[in-house]
Amino acid sequence: MVSPRRTLILLSIMLAFSSCAPKKPPVSMDEELRRSNQVTELISASVKFLRNENPTSYNRAEAALELAREMKPHDPRVLDGLGCVAWRRKEFELAEHFFKRALEEDANYDRAYIHLALLAEHNNQPDVALQLLLKAIALNPDSYRARNNMAGIIIDRRIKLGRTLFEMLARSCIKR
């Protein structure tokens, strides 16, 4: 049984520490707009870094995105961007984690579905990739990325189907 004195001491300690946590003042509309613009600029910078296709640039892209994540930790564009950095580094499990986190924050963010589809295609899961691309197109019918990726998968499947049919036909001709 806990003594009343101990209970009082524990409550005093809890109360003291709970008041130590800094309270953030509410953010003004101007500050929110400024942060949004900064995050957008950081995301744009990270895209430019990723296009350089070298590890140093990947580090810069990641640094820009981490700075953006400090300002807006729930922004799906930032999380998706971190997934793209991981993808370029061939850290596929981490990439998947970030793409899925982006969708947890915004289930209507079509780019994350496209990136998950690329991951599914990489993992030799074309049916999964097609379903993810269909979801992306349903969310954004004008998404040329989703349409191009879908066309690539369909063409690849037709080529494989054509090869299989050709091989079957060739085998049947050889048997005769």
Z-matrix of the N, CA and C atoms (Angstrom, degrees):
N
C 1 1.441
C 2 1.534 1 108.24
N 3 1.321 2 116.54 1 137.13
C 4 1.461 3 122.25 2 -178.74
C 5 1.516 4 108.66 3 -88.67
N 6 1.324 5 114.09 4 132.65
C 7 1.469 6 118.47 5 -178.38
C 8 1.524 7 110.20 6 -72.43
N 9 1.340 8 117.25 7 153.62
C 10 1.471 9 120.63 8 178.53
C 11 1.529 10 111.46 9 -60.17
N 12 1.315 11 116.78 10 -33.25
C 13 1.469 12 119.85 11 179.97
C 14 1.530 13 110.29 12 -65.95
N 15 1.340 14 116.56 13 -44.40
C 16 1.468 15 120.55 14 178.25
C 17 1.519 16 110.87 15 -62.89
N 18 1.297 17 117.27 16 -41.99
C 19 1.456 18 121.31 17 178.19
C 20 1.518 19 110.18 18 -59.41
N 21 1.309 20 116.75 19 -44.13
C 22 1.460 21 121.65 20 179.20
C 23 1.526 22 111.05 21 -62.82
N 24 1.320 23 117.52 22 -41.09
C 25 1.467 24 121.81 23 178.68
C 26 1.527 25 110.20 24 -64.60
N 27 1.329 26 116.86 25 -46.25
C 28 1.463 27 120.51 26 179.27
C 29 1.523 28 111.71 27 -61.73
N 30 1.316 29 116.80 28 -42.51
C 31 1.461 30 120.34 29 177.92
C 32 1.527 31 111.19 30 -63.94
N 33 1.314 32 117.24 31 -38.99
C 34 1.467 33 121.22 32 178.52
C 35 1.530 34 111.04 33 -63.71
N 36 1.327 35 116.02 34 -42.89
C 37 1.467 36 120.34 35 178.82
C 38 1.525 37 110.42 36 -64.20
N 39 1.326 38 116.30 37 -45.64
C 40 1.470 39 119.83 38 179.83
C 41 1.519 40 111.10 39 -61.59
N 42 1.310 41 116.99 40 -42.14
C 43 1.449 42 121.91 41 179.52
C 44 1.528 43 110.59 42 -64.65
N 45 1.312 44 116.92 43 -41.57
C 46 1.463 45 121.21 44 -179.80
C 47 1.524 46 110.88 45 -63.16
N 48 1.334 47 116.79 46 -44.06
C 49 1.457 48 119.25 47 -178.16
C 50 1.523 49 112.34 48 -74.33
N 51 1.294 50 117.52 49 -31.72
C 52 1.461 51 118.97 50 -179.49
C 53 1.523 52 111.34 51 -68.01
N 54 1.317 53 117.56 52 -28.01
C 55 1.462 54 119.59 53 179.06
C 56 1.523 55 111.96 54 -85.33
N 57 1.357 56 117.63 55 -7.74
C 58 1.463 57 121.31 56 179.88
C 59 1.523 58 112.08 57 -79.71
N 60 1.301 59 117.03 58 -23.87
C 61 1.459 60 119.43 59 -177.53
C 62 1.525 61 109.44 60 -64.53
N 63 1.343 62 115.48 61 127.41
C 64 1.468 63 117.50 62 -179.45
C 65 1.520 64 110.59 63 -67.53
N 66 1.291 65 115.25 64 136.66
C 67 1.453 66 120.59 65 178.51
C 68 1.523 67 107.67 66 -98.32
N 69 1.345 68 114.27 67 129.14
C 70 1.456 69 119.20 68 -179.16
C 71 1.523 70 109.12 69 -81.91
N 72 1.319 71 115.98 70 132.13
C 73 1.465 72 118.11 71 176.27
C 74 1.528 73 109.06 72 -70.27
N 75 1.313 74 116.84 73 153.99
C 76 1.468 75 118.90 74 178.49
C 77 1.535 76 110.16 75 -61.41
N 78 1.316 77 115.22 76 144.88
C 79 1.457 78 121.01 77 -178.55
C 80 1.527 79 109.21 78 -87.43
N 81 1.332 80 115.55 79 133.29
C 82 1.467 81 119.99 80 179.56
C 83 1.532 82 109.43 81 -74.07
N 84 1.307 83 116.18 82 163.40
C 85 1.466 84 121.69 83 178.18
C 86 1.528 85 110.22 84 -61.46
N 87 1.337 86 116.89 85 -40.29
C 88 1.468 87 120.95 86 178.96
C 89 1.524 88 110.53 87 -62.35
N 90 1.340 89 116.47 88 -43.08
C 91 1.458 90 120.75 89 179.90
C 92 1.528 91 110.27 90 -65.54
N 93 1.307 92 117.07 91 -41.03
C 94 1.471 93 121.07 92 178.95
C 95 1.532 94 110.36 93 -62.80
N 96 1.325 95 117.03 94 -42.24
C 97 1.465 96 121.37 95 177.88
C 98 1.527 97 110.72 96 -64.17
N 99 1.320 98 116.58 97 -41.42
C 100 1.468 99 121.28 98 179.49
C 101 1.526 100 109.97 99 -62.70
N 102 1.324 101 116.33 100 -44.39
C 103 1.465 102 120.49 101 178.76
C 104 1.526 103 111.18 102 -62.72
N 105 1.326 104 115.93 103 -43.81
C 106 1.473 105 120.02 104 179.67
C 107 1.522 106 110.57 105 -60.03
N 108 1.321 107 116.57 106 -43.15
C 109 1.468 108 120.15 107 178.90
C 110 1.523 109 111.44 108 -65.00
N 111 1.327 110 116.45 109 -40.36
C 112 1.467 111 119.90 110 178.30
C 113 1.524 112 111.00 111 -64.45
N 114 1.315 113 116.36 112 -42.28
C 115 1.464 114 120.57 113 179.21
C 116 1.526 115 109.77 114 -61.80
N 117 1.320 116 117.18 115 -44.51
C 118 1.463 117 121.16 116 178.58
C 119 1.532 118 110.91 117 -60.63
N 120 1.325 119 116.86 118 -42.00
C 121 1.471 120 120.77 119 177.76
C 122 1.526 121 110.81 120 -64.20
N 123 1.320 122 117.20 121 -41.38
C 124 1.468 123 120.58 122 179.06
C 125 1.530 124 111.42 123 -65.53
N 126 1.317 125 116.68 124 -39.10
C 127 1.463 126 120.43 125 177.63
C 128 1.525 127 109.76 126 -64.46
N 129 1.325 128 117.12 127 -44.19
C 130 1.470 129 120.94 128 178.29
C 131 1.524 130 110.91 129 -60.64
N 132 1.329 131 116.44 130 -42.43
C 133 1.468 132 120.45 131 178.44
C 134 1.521 133 110.39 132 -62.80
N 135 1.339 134 116.98 133 -40.18
C 136 1.465 135 120.09 134 -179.00
C 137 1.526 136 110.75 135 -65.14
N 138 1.320 137 117.36 136 -36.50
C 139 1.471 138 120.69 137 178.27
C 140 1.524 139 109.63 138 -63.21
N 141 1.327 140 116.86 139 -43.46
C 142 1.470 141 120.41 140 178.14
C 143 1.524 142 110.54 141 -61.89
N 144 1.318 143 117.02 142 -42.20
C 145 1.458 144 120.07 143 178.34
C 146 1.527 145 111.08 144 -62.67
N 147 1.342 146 116.86 145 -42.57
C 148 1.468 147 120.15 146 -179.04
C 149 1.525 148 111.71 147 -63.40
N 150 1.303 149 117.02 148 -32.00
C 151 1.466 150 120.37 149 -179.11
C 152 1.519 151 112.50 150 -70.79
N 153 1.334 152 117.95 151 -15.27
C 154 1.461 153 120.65 152 178.17
C 155 1.515 154 113.00 153 -72.93
N 156 1.336 155 116.86 154 -17.14
C 157 1.458 156 122.44 155 174.20
C 158 1.535 157 114.34 156 57.06
N 159 1.330 158 118.12 157 43.81
C 160 1.460 159 119.30 158 172.45
C 161 1.526 160 109.15 159 -143.71
N 162 1.337 161 116.88 160 153.75
C 163 1.469 162 120.98 161 -174.69
C 164 1.530 163 114.33 162 -56.68
N 165 1.322 164 117.93 163 -36.09
C 166 1.470 165 119.94 164 178.67
C 167 1.520 166 110.38 165 -63.48
N 168 1.311 167 115.42 166 -42.62
C 169 1.465 168 119.39 167 178.36
C 170 1.522 169 111.40 168 -66.22
N 171 1.325 170 117.11 169 -34.38
C 172 1.459 171 120.10 170 177.35
C 173 1.529 172 109.97 171 -63.48
N 174 1.325 173 116.40 172 -38.93
C 175 1.466 174 120.21 173 177.67
C 176 1.526 175 110.52 174 -63.54
N 177 1.316 176 116.60 175 -40.48
C 178 1.470 177 120.37 176 178.52
C 179 1.521 178 111.27 177 -66.73
N 180 1.319 179 115.85 178 -40.45
C 181 1.467 180 119.69 179 177.80
C 182 1.526 181 110.03 180 -61.98
N 183 1.321 182 115.87 181 -44.87
C 184 1.465 183 120.37 182 179.49
C 185 1.532 184 110.55 183 -62.35
N 186 1.332 185 117.46 184 -41.66
C 187 1.468 186 120.63 185 179.99
C 188 1.525 187 110.44 186 -62.61
N 189 1.320 188 116.88 187 -42.58
C 190 1.467 189 120.60 188 178.75
C 191 1.522 190 110.76 189 -63.14
N 192 1.322 191 116.02 190 -42.38
C 193 1.462 192 119.99 191 -179.28
C 194 1.524 193 112.39 192 -69.99
N 195 1.319 194 116.95 193 -35.85
C 196 1.470 195 119.40 194 177.00
C 197 1.526 196 110.70 195 -66.16
N 198 1.321 197 116.50 196 -37.64
C 199 1.462 198 120.19 197 175.68
C 200 1.533 199 109.83 198 -63.63
N 201 1.318 200 115.98 199 -42.30
C 202 1.467 201 120.42 200 177.29
C 203 1.521 202 110.60 201 -63.61
N 204 1.340 203 116.46 202 -37.99
C 205 1.470 204 119.70 203 -179.59
C 206 1.521 205 111.44 204 -67.24
N 207 1.335 206 117.55 205 -31.10
C 208 1.465 207 119.89 206 175.39
C 209 1.525 208 110.73 207 -63.57
N 210 1.327 209 116.50 208 -35.79
C 211 1.469 210 120.79 209 -179.37
C 212 1.523 211 112.27 210 -79.96
N 213 1.340 212 116.73 211 -38.88
C 214 1.465 213 121.53 212 -178.33
C 215 1.528 214 108.39 213 -139.12
N 216 1.328 215 116.55 214 82.06
C 217 1.472 216 120.10 215 -174.14
C 218 1.525 217 114.93 216 -65.46
N 219 1.317 218 117.94 217 -16.31
C 220 1.461 219 120.40 218 -176.68
C 221 1.519 220 113.07 219 -108.07
N 222 1.320 221 117.17 220 11.44
C 223 1.469 222 121.05 221 -178.76
C 224 1.532 223 109.14 222 -74.54
N 225 1.341 224 117.67 223 118.37
C 226 1.469 225 119.43 224 -177.69
C 227 1.529 226 113.04 225 -63.79
N 228 1.335 227 117.05 226 -27.90
C 229 1.466 228 119.47 227 179.06
C 230 1.527 229 110.93 228 -65.40
N 231 1.322 230 115.31 229 -37.67
C 232 1.463 231 120.61 230 179.70
C 233 1.527 232 109.92 231 -68.88
N 234 1.317 233 116.32 232 -46.47
C 235 1.468 234 120.70 233 -179.99
C 236 1.531 235 110.75 234 -63.24
N 237 1.314 236 116.26 235 -41.94
C 238 1.460 237 121.07 236 177.47
C 239 1.533 238 110.14 237 -62.88
N 240 1.330 239 116.56 238 -41.00
C 241 1.458 240 120.78 239 178.05
C 242 1.519 241 111.98 240 -61.73
N 243 1.323 242 116.59 241 -41.20
C 244 1.472 243 120.14 242 176.45
C 245 1.529 244 110.58 243 -63.39
N 246 1.323 245 116.27 244 -34.56
C 247 1.464 246 120.05 245 174.55
C 248 1.523 247 111.50 246 -64.76
N 249 1.324 248 116.60 247 -37.52
C 250 1.468 249 120.54 248 178.21
C 251 1.528 250 111.21 249 -66.27
N 252 1.324 251 116.75 250 -38.22
C 253 1.474 252 120.12 251 176.40
C 254 1.530 253 108.96 252 -62.27
N 255 1.323 254 116.71 253 -47.06
C 256 1.468 255 120.57 254 179.32
C 257 1.538 256 110.58 255 -61.25
N 258 1.315 257 117.19 256 -40.26
C 259 1.468 258 121.85 257 178.32
C 260 1.532 259 110.66 258 -58.93
N 261 1.323 260 115.95 259 -47.61
C 262 1.469 261 120.38 260 -179.57
C 263 1.523 262 111.38 261 -62.18
N 264 1.307 263 116.23 262 -31.66
C 265 1.469 264 120.66 263 178.86
C 266 1.534 265 111.81 264 -84.37
N 267 1.328 266 115.42 265 1.40
C 268 1.471 267 122.46 266 -178.11
C 269 1.533 268 112.61 267 64.64
N 270 1.326 269 115.75 268 29.21
C 271 1.467 270 122.51 269 174.17
C 272 1.527 271 106.74 270 -97.13
N 273 1.324 272 114.93 271 73.93
C 274 1.456 273 121.21 272 -167.88
C 275 1.525 274 114.09 273 -66.17
N 276 1.323 275 118.31 274 -36.73
C 277 1.469 276 119.84 275 178.58
C 278 1.527 277 110.79 276 -66.17
N 279 1.321 278 116.53 277 -40.34
C 280 1.460 279 120.50 278 177.78
C 281 1.526 280 110.08 279 -66.45
N 282 1.324 281 116.35 280 -40.33
C 283 1.465 282 120.55 281 177.68
C 284 1.526 283 110.15 282 -58.81
N 285 1.328 284 116.19 283 -47.45
C 286 1.467 285 120.70 284 179.27
C 287 1.531 286 110.55 285 -59.47
N 288 1.327 287 116.16 286 -42.14
C 289 1.464 288 120.57 287 178.44
C 290 1.531 289 110.53 288 -56.47
N 291 1.323 290 117.80 289 -48.86
C 292 1.460 291 120.90 290 -177.78
C 293 1.529 292 111.94 291 -68.01
N 294 1.344 293 117.66 292 -39.52
C 295 1.462 294 119.50 293 178.79
C 296 1.535 295 110.45 294 -62.95
N 297 1.315 296 116.21 295 -41.46
C 298 1.469 297 119.99 296 178.81
C 299 1.526 298 111.37 297 -68.53
N 300 1.325 299 117.25 298 -36.80
C 301 1.473 300 120.89 299 176.58
C 302 1.533 301 109.87 300 -62.82
N 303 1.324 302 116.39 301 -39.45
C 304 1.476 303 119.93 302 177.89
C 305 1.523 304 109.65 303 -59.70
N 306 1.330 305 116.63 304 -41.09
C 307 1.465 306 119.84 305 179.55
C 308 1.521 307 112.48 306 -72.12
N 309 1.328 308 117.28 307 -28.86
C 310 1.467 309 119.69 308 174.45
C 311 1.526 310 109.89 309 -64.31
N 312 1.317 311 116.06 310 -36.58
C 313 1.465 312 120.10 311 -179.93
C 314 1.522 313 111.62 312 -76.26
N 315 1.338 314 116.94 313 -35.81
C 316 1.462 315 120.89 314 179.82
C 317 1.526 316 108.75 315 -151.00
N 318 1.323 317 115.92 316 99.92
C 319 1.464 318 121.34 317 -177.55
C 320 1.525 319 112.21 318 -65.97
N 321 1.320 320 117.96 319 -10.99
C 322 1.465 321 121.84 320 179.65
C 323 1.525 322 112.87 321 -100.16
N 324 1.325 323 117.39 322 11.77
C 325 1.468 324 121.13 323 -179.84
C 326 1.529 325 108.43 324 -84.22
N 327 1.321 326 116.68 325 97.65
C 328 1.466 327 122.08 326 -170.58
C 329 1.523 328 114.08 327 -64.45
N 330 1.316 329 118.70 328 -30.92
C 331 1.468 330 120.94 329 -177.44
C 332 1.540 331 111.38 330 -61.28
N 333 1.318 332 117.33 331 -35.88
C 334 1.465 333 119.65 332 179.68
C 335 1.533 334 110.58 333 -65.74
N 336 1.321 335 117.88 334 -35.83
C 337 1.464 336 120.62 335 176.41
C 338 1.528 337 109.84 336 -65.21
N 339 1.314 338 116.71 337 -40.18
C 340 1.469 339 120.87 338 178.54
C 341 1.527 340 110.03 339 -62.50
N 342 1.320 341 116.28 340 -44.45
C 343 1.456 342 119.51 341 -179.36
C 344 1.529 343 111.90 342 -68.39
N 345 1.322 344 117.27 343 -36.72
C 346 1.471 345 119.54 344 174.70
C 347 1.529 346 110.65 345 -65.19
N 348 1.332 347 116.27 346 -34.22
C 349 1.464 348 120.15 347 177.42
C 350 1.533 349 110.39 348 -64.86
N 351 1.322 350 117.36 349 -40.76
C 352 1.466 351 120.36 350 176.54
C 353 1.527 352 110.44 351 -61.07
N 354 1.311 353 115.06 352 -39.63
C 355 1.461 354 120.32 353 178.77
C 356 1.534 355 110.36 354 -65.63
N 357 1.330 356 116.57 355 -42.85
C 358 1.469 357 120.54 356 177.95
C 359 1.526 358 110.52 357 -62.96
N 360 1.320 359 116.54 358 -41.23
C 361 1.463 360 120.15 359 178.04
C 362 1.536 361 109.91 360 -63.81
N 363 1.317 362 116.36 361 -42.02
C 364 1.471 363 120.98 362 176.90
C 365 1.527 364 110.68 363 -59.13
N 366 1.321 365 116.44 364 -36.09
C 367 1.471 366 122.07 365 -179.87
C 368 1.528 367 112.15 366 -86.19
N 369 1.332 368 115.85 367 14.65
C 370 1.462 369 122.36 368 177.97
C 371 1.533 370 112.09 369 59.71
N 372 1.333 371 115.37 370 44.73
C 373 1.460 372 122.24 371 177.50
C 374 1.534 373 108.82 372 -123.80
N 375 1.340 374 117.43 373 68.36
C 376 1.466 375 119.37 374 -174.62
C 377 1.531 376 113.87 375 -63.02
N 378 1.329 377 117.46 376 -32.27
C 379 1.470 378 119.17 377 178.82
C 380 1.533 379 110.88 378 -65.79
N 381 1.312 380 116.67 379 -41.91
C 382 1.467 381 121.14 380 176.81
C 383 1.523 382 109.51 381 -63.46
N 384 1.331 383 115.95 382 -43.72
C 385 1.466 384 120.48 383 179.98
C 386 1.534 385 110.55 384 -59.67
N 387 1.327 386 116.76 385 -44.65
C 388 1.472 387 119.88 386 179.75
C 389 1.524 388 111.66 387 -62.14
N 390 1.325 389 117.62 388 -40.83
C 391 1.465 390 120.74 389 178.92
C 392 1.530 391 110.95 390 -63.32
N 393 1.335 392 116.18 391 -41.35
C 394 1.464 393 119.81 392 178.66
C 395 1.524 394 110.98 393 -66.22
N 396 1.316 395 116.68 394 -38.49
C 397 1.468 396 119.88 395 178.66
C 398 1.526 397 111.18 396 -68.80
N 399 1.326 398 116.92 397 -36.96
C 400 1.471 399 119.64 398 175.19
C 401 1.526 400 110.99 399 -61.56
N 402 1.320 401 116.34 400 -39.54
C 403 1.470 402 120.78 401 177.32
C 404 1.531 403 110.01 402 -63.22
N 405 1.344 404 116.57 403 -43.89
C 406 1.466 405 120.60 404 179.36
C 407 1.525 406 110.82 405 -62.39
N 408 1.321 407 117.12 406 -41.32
C 409 1.468 408 121.00 407 179.92
C 410 1.525 409 110.88 408 -68.75
N 411 1.323 410 116.77 409 -36.72
C 412 1.472 411 119.81 410 176.77
C 413 1.528 412 110.33 411 -62.18
N 414 1.331 413 116.38 412 -37.26
C 415 1.466 414 120.26 413 179.34
C 416 1.525 415 112.05 414 -75.83
N 417 1.321 416 115.78 415 -35.35
C 418 1.463 417 120.84 416 -176.76
C 419 1.528 418 108.64 417 -141.87
N 420 1.340 419 117.10 418 86.30
C 421 1.463 420 120.99 419 -176.73
C 422 1.531 421 114.11 420 -59.08
N 423 1.317 422 117.69 421 -20.84
C 424 1.460 423 121.01 422 -179.49
C 425 1.523 424 113.73 423 -90.88
N 426 1.320 425 117.97 424 6.61
C 427 1.456 426 121.55 425 -177.06
C 428 1.531 427 110.47 426 -71.46
N 429 1.336 428 115.57 427 102.83
C 430 1.459 429 119.15 428 179.14
C 431 1.528 430 111.06 429 -68.05
N 432 1.323 431 117.25 430 -29.87
C 433 1.466 432 119.88 431 179.20
C 434 1.536 433 110.39 432 -62.65
N 435 1.314 434 116.06 433 -48.06
C 436 1.468 435 119.67 434 -179.40
C 437 1.524 436 110.19 435 -63.55
N 438 1.318 437 116.98 436 -43.41
C 439 1.470 438 120.48 437 -179.25
C 440 1.534 439 111.44 438 -64.88
N 441 1.324 440 116.84 439 -43.51
C 442 1.466 441 120.04 440 178.99
C 443 1.526 442 111.59 441 -63.99
N 444 1.326 443 116.43 442 -43.09
C 445 1.465 444 119.87 443 179.39
C 446 1.526 445 110.65 444 -64.48
N 447 1.333 446 116.10 445 -39.74
C 448 1.456 447 119.66 446 179.25
C 449 1.527 448 109.87 447 -64.71
N 450 1.316 449 116.87 448 -44.39
C 451 1.465 450 120.25 449 179.12
C 452 1.527 451 110.41 450 -59.91
N 453 1.314 452 116.82 451 -40.93
C 454 1.461 453 120.45 452 179.05
C 455 1.515 454 112.27 453 -60.75
N 456 1.318 455 116.41 454 -42.90
C 457 1.472 456 120.26 455 -179.99
C 458 1.528 457 109.97 456 -66.44
N 459 1.327 458 116.40 457 -43.62
C 460 1.471 459 120.09 458 -179.01
C 461 1.525 460 110.53 459 -63.95
N 462 1.331 461 116.76 460 -44.29
C 463 1.472 462 120.14 461 179.11
C 464 1.524 463 109.91 462 -63.12
N 465 1.321 464 116.77 463 -43.80
C 466 1.464 465 120.48 464 179.23
C 467 1.523 466 110.47 465 -60.07
N 468 1.333 467 116.70 466 -41.37
C 469 1.470 468 120.15 467 179.60
C 470 1.527 469 110.80 468 -65.44
N 471 1.351 470 116.50 469 -39.52
C 472 1.466 471 119.53 470 179.37
C 473 1.519 472 110.64 471 -66.40
N 474 1.321 473 116.82 472 -39.73
C 475 1.465 474 119.92 473 178.01
C 476 1.526 475 109.37 474 -61.86
N 477 1.342 476 116.61 475 -45.50
C 478 1.471 477 119.85 476 179.01
C 479 1.525 478 110.87 477 -63.70
N 480 1.343 479 116.55 478 -40.09
C 481 1.457 480 120.45 479 178.49
C 482 1.521 481 109.49 480 -64.50
N 483 1.325 482 116.34 481 -43.38
C 484 1.460 483 120.57 482 178.36
C 485 1.518 484 111.80 483 -60.84
N 486 1.314 485 117.69 484 -42.46
C 487 1.469 486 121.56 485 178.19
C 488 1.529 487 110.18 486 -63.01
N 489 1.324 488 115.36 487 -42.94
C 490 1.463 489 119.59 488 -179.61
C 491 1.526 490 110.14 489 -62.92
N 492 1.331 491 116.87 490 -45.28
C 493 1.470 492 120.06 491 178.81
C 494 1.517 493 110.84 492 -63.24
N 495 1.331 494 116.53 493 -41.85
C 496 1.458 495 121.01 494 178.70
C 497 1.527 496 110.62 495 -61.76
N 498 1.321 497 116.45 496 -44.75
C 499 1.463 498 120.45 497 179.11
C 500 1.525 499 111.23 498 -63.51
N 501 1.330 500 116.76 499 -40.29
C 502 1.467 501 120.06 500 178.42
C 503 1.526 502 110.69 501 -64.51
N 504 1.323 503 115.83 502 -41.83
C 505 1.459 504 121.08 503 178.78
C 506 1.528 505 109.94 504 -65.13
N 507 1.312 506 117.04 505 -43.64
C 508 1.464 507 121.04 506 179.83
C 509 1.522 508 110.62 507 -62.79
N 510 1.324 509 117.42 508 -41.85
C 511 1.468 510 121.02 509 178.13
C 512 1.515 511 111.41 510 -62.83
N 513 1.325 512 116.34 511 -41.02
C 514 1.472 513 119.50 512 -178.50
C 515 1.521 514 110.21 513 -68.41
N 516 1.343 515 117.69 514 -32.21
C 517 1.469 516 120.23 515 178.32
C 518 1.532 517 110.64 516 -72.92
N 519 1.317 518 117.09 517 -34.71
C 520 1.465 519 120.79 518 -179.04
C 521 1.524 520 109.53 519 -69.60
N 522 1.322 521 118.00 520 -35.42
C 523 1.463 522 121.85 521 -178.06
C 524 1.532 523 110.80 522 -67.03
N 525 1.301 524 117.79 523 -26.42
C 526 1.462 525 119.96 524 -175.20
C 527 1.454 526 110.99 525 -75.72
